[in-house]
Amino acid sequence: MEKETVLVIFGGHNTEYYASCDSVGGMLDHLDRDLFDVLKIGVTEEGDWLLTEASSAEIGDGKTWLRRKDNRRAVITPVRGKRAVTAFDSRGRTEEIPIDCVFPLISGYGGEDGTLQGLLELADIPYVGSKVASSACAMDKQLTRIFARKCGVKQPRCLVLYRKDWEKQAESLPDMIGFDYPVFVKPASLGSSVGVSRVDRQEDLRQAAEEAFAYEDKILVEEGILGSEIKVALLGNEDLDMGAICQLTLSEGQVNDYAAKHIHFSSDKQIPADLPAELEHRIRKQAEDIYRALDCRGFARVDFFLDKKGELYFNEINTVPGIGERSIFALMFEKKGIPLKEVLTRLIRLAQTDRERSSARLLKAVH
């Protein structure tokens, strides 16, 4: 059987560049090479698109792959039906390489927020993961809260602030918060806990807000839920599989920030979590409800807080979760008896089936 060509896109012109490189470096060797030929495009921190022959190890550190002399600038044309990567050499000559499916693994801006998905929709190329609107709504934590509220899911209390109003609000901010400390201040649309601060004292609140505004024009001040984090991995479109539930705990006062997640790996992860059956059932149902309310496709990871009294609170949903061999997502399915190689193949097949149905509907509507 002729192999299909899968394009993996990684990196990104955003704060999660290294997280994406680490994730892709940990998943490339698990793509089934009996079924797929693999192309790789890395998006640099400056926003350049480079077709690369780099190995998983070269990509993983986010730096080594950039030094390869055989990297070529590349683009995906939005022309419908073209389904190709156009690569350019140093003399300006072009090569068109047909592709069958795209695995967009850029986290955050320019990859997880619906923008890259929009390009692939225009080009009618099958791609793994959620569509444009779902991706955009899941990326914006304020919008996601609306969907969670629709599902009747409990959430931490929250205050939304906009930069355009910040000068008038800065002095009165402590009086605007109607819940107890600690609070967490975070940008509305970043992942990997970039720009997130835990605030235990009123006098530190303004500095934390300024830190979050350094990344984005909309931020959230959220009630701190002390206890553990609960993570649920979902795989599928109409029919869903879920991995074993993960319970993540940190030492007292520690924040599960970017360093804890991607540098020190300092959290304590229990997979599968040791939870009462009723609570586990409720966690799985709420995760599925949110996934379906947002009309997610392919895969996602839904995160909750579990306080010390056993109360469950929705935190966020990630439509491009880390999917490398060390990732929580991969470990949760591995504990369920589904290896990463199978997960990746199923995601590609789901994308292709979804695109076939979508194209057939569009063709029918046009004619």
N, C-alpha and C positions, 0 to 999 in steps of 0.2 A: 504494500500500500504506500502510495506517495505521501511523504511527510508534509505537514502543514507548517507554515512559517508564522511564528509568534514574535511580535515585537514587544519587548519590555522597555518601558520608559521610566527612568529613575532620576534622582537628584532634585533639582528645582531651584528656581529663583526665589527662595524664601528661607525662613528661619529653621526649617526642618530638613534642609539639604542632607546633613550628615545622618539623620535618622533614616531617611529614605535609602541612602547608599548602604547603610548597615543592613537594612531589611532585605534589599535586593541581593546584596552579597551573600546573604544567608539562605536565599531561595533558589538561585539560578541552577545550582547543581542538582536540585530536586525536580526540575522540569524533565518530563519523560522524553529523552532524546530518541527513543524508538518511534515516537509519534510526531515530535516537533523539531524543526530547525529554529534556532533562537537568534534573533537580532536584538541589539541593545542600543538604545539612544539615551545618552546622559545629558541632562539639562544642567548647565553649570550655574553657580551662584550668580553669575552675571547675566544669565538667561540665554546663553548660546546652546544650540542643539548640536550634539556631536554623536555621529554613528561610531561605535567603538567595538573593537575586538577584545576588550579587556576581560580578564578572568574575574571570577567571583571574588577572589582575594584582593585583586587590584581595585575593584569597585568598592569593597566593603569599608575601606578606611576613608573613602571620599576624596582622596588626594592622588594616589598612585595612577589611577586610570587617566587622569588629566595629562600626565606626562608622556603618554604614548604618541609616537610620531605618526602612526597610521590612523589616528582619529580624523574623521571627515565631517564637515558641516553637513547637516541633513534637515529636511523638512518633510512634513506630511501635507500633501495638497488637499484642500477642502473640496476639490472637484468630485462630485458624487460618482461612485462606481470605479474610481481610479484604483483605490486600495493599494497604494504603493508608497514606499519611502524614496524620496529623491535625494541622493548623496552627491556632494560636490568635492572634487579633488582640488589640489593647490593651483591647478591651471584653469579652474573654472569648468572643467568637463563634468558632465553629469552621468549618473547611473540610476536607473529606476529599478527598485527591488520590490517585487510583489509581496504583499503580506496578507495573511488570512485572519489574524486576530491581534488585538493590542491588549497588553497587560499594563495599564497605567498605574504606576506605583509611586507617584509623587504625592507626598503628604502635604496638606496645607494649601496655601495660595498657589494657583496655577496648576493644580492637579486634583485636589480633593474637593474643590469648591464649585465644580461644574464647568469651569472654563475649558479644560482639556477635553472633557466629555462632549462639550458643544462642537469642538473641531471634529471629533470622531463621528458625531451624529451627522454633521454636514457631509462628511466623506462617505457615510454609510459603511463604516468599518466596524465589525463586531468588536466589542471591548468588554473587559471584565469589570464588574461593579455597577454601582447605581447610576441612574441617568442624571441629566442636567439639574432638574428642579430638586430631586431628592438629595443630590450631592450638595447643592447650595444651601438648602434648608437644614441639613444635618451639620454642615460646617459652622453655621451661625448659631451659637448657643442660645441666643435670645429666641430665635425662630423655633429651634428644636423644643424649647420649653412649651411653646404653644401646642405642638403636637403631643407632647407628653401630658399636658393638661387635658387635652381632648381624650386621651386614653384613661384619665382618672388616676394617673400615677402621682404619688406624693413626691414633692421636690423641695430642696432647700429654699428658704425665702431669699429673695434676690432684689437688688436695686440696679437698674440700668442707667449708665451715665454716658453722655455724648460730649466729645471734645468741644463742639461749638457752644455748649452751655457751661463748660468747665470753669471758666473764669468767674462766673456768677455763683457757681455752686461750691467752689473749693472750700471756702471758709465755713459754710453751713453743712458740709458733708457729714460730720459726726452726728448732727441732729437729724439727718435724713434716714439714718439706719434704724430700723425698728426691731432689731434682733441683737442678741448678745454676742460678745466676742468669745472665741476667735472668729474672724471672717476671712474669706479668701477673695482676693482681688485678681481679676483675670481679664485678658483681652477676649472679645466676644467670638473671634473666629480663628484663633490659633490652636494648634495641637501640641502634643508632647510636653504640656505644662510650661511652655515658653511664656515668660512674662507674668507668671503666677506668683503671688506673694501671700503668705499667711500673716495676718495682722492680729496681734494679741492685745494691743494697746491703742487707744483712740489717737494718741499723738503720732503714731506711725502710719495712720491711714492715708494721709495726703501723699506721702512719699510713695506708698504702694500704688496709689492711683496714677501718679506721674510715671511710674515705671511701666504700668500697663498701657498708658496712653502713648508711650514711646513706640509701641508696636502697632497701635490701631486707634481709630477714631471712636470706637464704641467699646465700653468695658462693663464688666459685671462686678458688683460687690455682693458676695453670696454668703449666706449663713454657713458657718463651719459645722460640719457633721463629724463628730469624733467617734472613731471606731475602726472599721476596716472597709476596704473597697471590694466590691464583687464585680466580676467580669464574666460576660457571657459571649461566646463565639457562635455566630450563626452562618450557615452556608445553605444557599438555595434561592429559588425564586418562588414559585407557588408552593412547592414542597420544601420544608425546612429541616435541616439537621442542626443539632447544637452539640458543641463540645462539652467536655466535663467542665463544671463551673470552677472558676478560680477565686480564691479569697486571698487578698493581699493586705498585709499589715506592715506598719512602719513603727519604729521606735517613737516613744512619746515626744511630741513637738516637731518631728521630722515631716517634711513636705515631700510628696511624691512628684518632684519637679523633674526637669530635663536631665539633670545630673544623676538623680536617683534612678531614672528609667534607662538612660543610655550610656552612662559613664561608670557609676559605682555599682549598679545593679544591687542596691542596698535594701530592697524590699523583701519581705518574707512571703513567698508564694506557696499556697497550698492548693494542689490540683490532684484529685478533685477536692473541693471544699467539704468539710465535715459539717453539714447543715441539717436541720430537721427537715423531714420530707415535705411538710406543708410549706415551709419557707422556700425550699428549692423549687417546688411547683409554682409558687407565686412569682419567684424571680424569673423563671423561664417564660411564664405567661406574659409578664410585663415586658420582657425583652422582645418577645414575638409581636406583641401589640404595637410597640413603638416602631419596630422594623416595618411592619405592614402599614401603619399609619403614614409613614414617610415614603412608602412604596419603594423600599430599598430592593436592590437586585444583587445577586451574586454572593456577597459576603459583607459582614460588618461585625463590630464588637460593641456591645452595649455595656456601659459601666454604671454601677450603682454604688451608693454608700450604705453601709449597715452600721447603725449606731450601737452604743453599748447596751441599749434596752431592746435591741432586736428589731427596731423600726427600719424599714427599707426606703431609700430615697433615690430617685433617678439622678444620675450625674450627666452623662453625655453618650452620644453614639458616634462611632468612628467608622466611616464608610471606606477608608483606606487604612486599615489597621496594619501595624507591622506584621509581616508574614514570613520572616526568616525562620530558620530552624530553631533559633533560641527564643523566638517571640512567644508571648503568652498565647496568641491565637493558635499557633502551630502545636504548642504543648497541650492545649485543651483538647484538640482533636486527636492528637497522638494518644492521650489517655483514654479516649473514646474508641481507640482501635482503628483510626483513620489516619494513615501516614501523610506527611506533607505532599509527597509525590501524587497521591490520589486526590488530595484537596485541590492542588493546582490544575490537574487534568479536568476535574469536575467543573472548576470555575471557567475554564476555557470553553468547555462544552455548553455550559449554561449561557455564556455570552453569545455563542454561535446560534443556539436555538432561539434566544431572545431576539437577535437581529433578524433572523429569518421571518419570524412572526411579525416584527415591526415593519420590515420591508414589504411583506405581503399586504399588510393593512394599508400602507401608504400607497402602494401601487393600485390597490382597489379604489382608494379615495380619489386618486388623480384621474383614473379612467372611469 
